[in-house]
């Protein structure tokens, strides 16, 4: 095992970690905001809104993320009015195309997570709150949202981990995040196995740290259960 080579590869791959984390953070932030809107539309009494929300979810969950990235990066440039709009300076850049694709993809999954978490709130808790005089925003803020957050956080944690791994697809549109740097190193050294072993180890370390952080948050949110058992 050439440890000097592996250490050098690790040093170079770590240069792509900030870009990877940027893609994850921005995509998840935009995707979560969009998911809230989609989940709200899915629960609306206005049927066109429900249809639009369901179409969004099925479209982005039912097609591969790789295809979505290709369509956004290569396909949007074929739309003439878009090329002459104020959006084109952003959409012609691989960075923003990757963020758009990742955000739209995660918004579909997150919308379903939010919908499922809200539906999992026990009806008895809601009825008890209403009996105490709570309604509207107060009911959601004190009962529905806290319970839904505890129910949905473990599933959303899996989505965060999946998004970290999904950023590797951004390398196909020339972004030099961790996997993009790995491809460049392979093209110059032809040492595929060692480079991908180090690449996998970096993704594993990132996901391990995210898992620990999410576990700590989940433990804090459920601290009252531990006190009640004690």
KANOR-V489161 format. One record per residue. PSI is psi in radians with two decimals (NA if undefined). NEAR is the number of other ideal C-beta (glycine too) atoms within 10 Angstrom. D_CENTER is the distance of its C-alpha to the mean C-alpha in Angstrom with 1 decimal. Layout:
PSI;NEAR;D_CENTER
PSI;NEAR;D_CENTER
This chain:
2.18;7;35.9
1.56;10;35.8
-0.60;7;34.2
-0.72;8;34.9
-0.76;14;33.0
-0.70;16;30.0
-0.67;11;30.0
-0.71;14;30.3
-0.76;24;27.4
-0.74;14;25.2
-0.74;10;26.3
-0.67;16;25.4
-0.58;23;21.9
-0.38;13;21.1
-0.37;12;21.7
-0.13;22;18.5
-0.77;16;16.4
-0.72;11;16.3
-0.70;19;14.9
-0.82;23;12.2
-0.61;15;11.2
-0.85;14;11.7
-0.74;23;9.4
-0.87;23;6.5
-0.82;12;8.0
-0.74;16;9.0
-0.74;24;6.1
-0.66;21;4.3
-0.87;12;8.0
-0.75;17;9.0
-0.65;25;6.7
-0.76;18;7.8
-0.75;13;11.2
-0.62;18;11.4
-0.64;26;10.5
-0.75;14;13.3
-0.74;14;15.6
-0.76;26;15.0
-0.67;22;15.5
-0.73;14;18.6
-0.63;18;19.9
-0.49;19;19.6
0.15;14;21.9
2.68;13;24.2
-0.11;6;27.8
1.92;9;27.8
-0.67;8;27.5
-0.61;9;26.3
-0.75;16;23.3
-0.72;14;22.5
-0.74;12;23.2
-0.71;15;20.9
-0.78;21;18.0
-0.68;14;18.7
-0.77;11;19.1
-0.83;20;15.7
-0.84;21;14.1
-0.63;11;16.5
-0.84;12;16.3
-0.33;21;12.7
-0.42;12;12.6
-0.09;8;16.1
2.60;13;15.9
2.50;10;14.6
-0.62;17;11.9
-0.75;12;14.8
-0.70;10;17.0
-0.72;19;14.6
-0.77;22;14.5
-0.77;16;18.3
-0.69;14;19.0
-0.76;20;17.4
-0.77;22;18.9
-0.48;11;22.2
-0.64;12;22.6
-0.49;16;22.2
-0.25;14;25.1
-0.12;9;27.3
1.89;12;27.2
-0.93;8;30.2
-0.58;7;29.7
-0.63;14;26.2
-0.39;13;27.7
0.21;9;30.1
3.01;11;27.8
-0.25;6;26.4
-0.36;12;22.9
-0.66;15;24.2
-0.45;9;24.3
-0.82;12;20.5
-0.23;17;19.8
-0.13;14;22.2
2.32;14;20.3
-0.63;17;18.1
-0.89;16;15.8
-0.53;16;15.1
-0.72;24;15.0
-0.76;27;12.2
-0.75;24;10.2
-0.81;19;11.4
-0.79;25;10.6
-0.71;26;7.0
-0.77;23;6.7
-0.67;19;9.1
-0.86;23;7.7
-0.46;27;4.6
-0.61;25;7.4
-0.79;21;9.7
-0.72;20;8.4
-0.62;27;7.7
-0.71;27;11.1
-0.62;18;12.7
-0.78;22;11.6
-0.79;23;13.1
-0.77;20;16.1
-0.68;14;16.8
-0.71;22;16.7
-0.68;17;19.1
-0.39;10;21.3
-0.11;12;21.6
2.16;18;23.4
2.33;11;27.0
-0.54;7;29.3
-0.64;8;31.9
-0.73;14;30.0
-0.78;16;29.6
-0.68;10;33.3
-0.70;12;34.4
-0.71;17;32.7
-0.60;12;34.3
-0.46;8;37.6
0.02;11;37.3
0.09;8;37.0
2.55;17;33.2
2.91;10;31.7
-2.34;7;29.2
-0.65;9;26.9
-0.72;11;28.7
-0.74;17;28.0
-0.73;17;24.3
-0.62;11;24.1
-0.41;13;26.2
-1.08;19;25.7
-0.94;17;23.0
-0.76;15;20.0
-0.74;14;20.9
-0.75;17;21.4
-0.64;20;18.3
-0.78;15;16.2
-0.62;17;18.1
-0.67;18;17.6
-0.30;19;13.9
-0.79;17;12.8
-0.72;13;13.5
-0.71;15;11.5
-0.55;21;8.4
-0.68;17;9.2
-0.64;13;9.1
-0.67;19;5.7
-0.77;17;4.9
-0.72;18;7.8
-0.63;14;7.1
-0.63;23;4.6
-0.77;18;7.6
-0.57;14;9.9
-0.41;21;8.7
-0.34;26;9.6
-0.43;19;13.0
-0.30;21;13.4
-0.33;27;13.7
-0.38;20;17.0
-0.24;16;18.6
0.63;18;18.8
0.15;11;20.5
2.37;22;18.0
1.02;16;19.3
-2.83;24;16.4
-0.87;27;17.3
-0.62;23;17.7
-0.74;22;19.4
-0.67;23;21.9
-0.72;24;22.5
-0.70;16;23.6
-0.71;15;25.9
-0.67;21;27.4
-0.69;17;28.0
-0.40;8;29.7
-0.39;8;32.0
-0.41;13;32.8
0.38;8;32.3
1.38;15;31.3
-0.83;11;28.3
-0.92;8;28.4
-0.71;16;28.5
-0.73;23;25.8
-0.48;16;23.3
-0.80;13;24.3
-0.70;22;23.5
-0.82;22;20.2
-0.66;12;19.2
-0.64;13;20.5
-0.79;19;18.4
-0.67;19;15.1
-0.73;11;16.7
-0.74;11;17.7
-0.82;19;14.3
-0.57;15;12.8
-0.76;11;16.1
-0.69;10;16.0
-0.70;16;12.5
-0.72;14;14.1
-0.79;10;17.2
-0.76;12;15.7
-0.63;17;13.9
-0.69;13;17.3
-0.72;10;19.2
-0.77;13;17.4
-0.71;15;17.9
-0.68;11;21.5
-0.71;9;22.2
-0.48;13;21.1
0.32;11;23.4
-0.57;10;26.1
-0.46;10;28.5
-0.67;11;28.6
-0.70;9;30.0
-0.69;7;32.5
-0.61;7;33.6
-0.61;6;34.2
NA;5;36.1
